[in-house]
Amino acid sequence: MTVDAQEMLRRLLLAPVDPILADLNRLRVAAALVGLPPGGQLSFTALRKLLDLTDGNLGQHVRVLAETGYVDVTRTSHGRRPQSLYAITAAGRAAFERHSEALAAIMAAGGRPPA
């Protein structure tokens, strides 16, 4: 392998992944929200069912995403029941795109073209 090829491989392998989105469940939450039409929201219940997570597990992940500024939380009530709605923020969308590009670079380093 030439020095140039080694350096290119090194850069691919060291692509900066987002530490928040490196957690698979947070990545899945972000992906579900990024996939919505602009302004789209999902309820806690819809996210829980979609991702097959427990209430506690999902609650912890969306809390981290909200604290990071990647997800907006809107609290409303549905009849007498409180409801939380989640939407991706511009910062969350940008972080998801950067993270996806870093993962694609790492996969490319393994000889696999990005999907």
C-alpha positions, -999 to 999 in steps of 0.1 A, spaced: 0 0 0 14 34 -9 18 62 15 -11 81 -2 -33 51 0 -25 46 37 -33 82 44 -66 80 26 -75 48 44 -65 65 77 -87 95 70 -117 72 62 -112 51 93 -109 82 116 -140 100 102 -155 118 132 -187 101 144 -211 119 166 -207 106 202 -244 112 209 -256 94 178 -230 66 182 -256 50 205 -277 28 182 -310 36 199 -304 73 197 -294 69 160 -327 51 154 -347 78 171 -330 105 151 -334 85 119 -372 81 125 -375 118 131 -353 128 101 -375 106 79 -406 127 87 -418 154 64 -407 189 74 -424 199 106 -434 163 113 -436 150 148 -440 116 164 -455 109 198 -437 90 225 -460 61 220 -455 60 183 -417 61 187 -418 34 213 -438 11 191 -418 19 160 -385 12 177 -397 -16 201 -382 1 231 -394 2 267 -407 35 281 -377 39 304 -352 32 276 -369 55 251 -373 82 277 -336 82 285 -326 84 249 -350 112 239 -339 131 270 -303 130 259 -313 140 224 -334 169 237 -306 181 261 -282 181 232 -305 202 211 -310 175 185 -347 170 193 -375 194 202 -401 182 227 -437 196 226 -458 186 256 -495 187 251 -525 169 264 -546 144 245 -579 146 264 -569 141 300 -537 124 291 -504 143 287 -486 137 254 -451 144 243 -444 150 206 -408 149 192 -394 166 162 -358 167 148 -342 202 150 -319 217 124 -289 209 146 -301 173 149 -306 170 112 -271 184 105 -256 161 131 -274 131 116 -261 139 82 -225 143 94 -227 111 114 -242 92 83 -213 105 62 -187 94 88 -203 59 89 -203 57 51 -166 67 51 -158 40 76 -177 14 56 -159 26 24 -126 19 42 -136 -17 46 -141 -19 8 -178 -15 9 -194 12 -11 -218 35 8 -255 24 4 
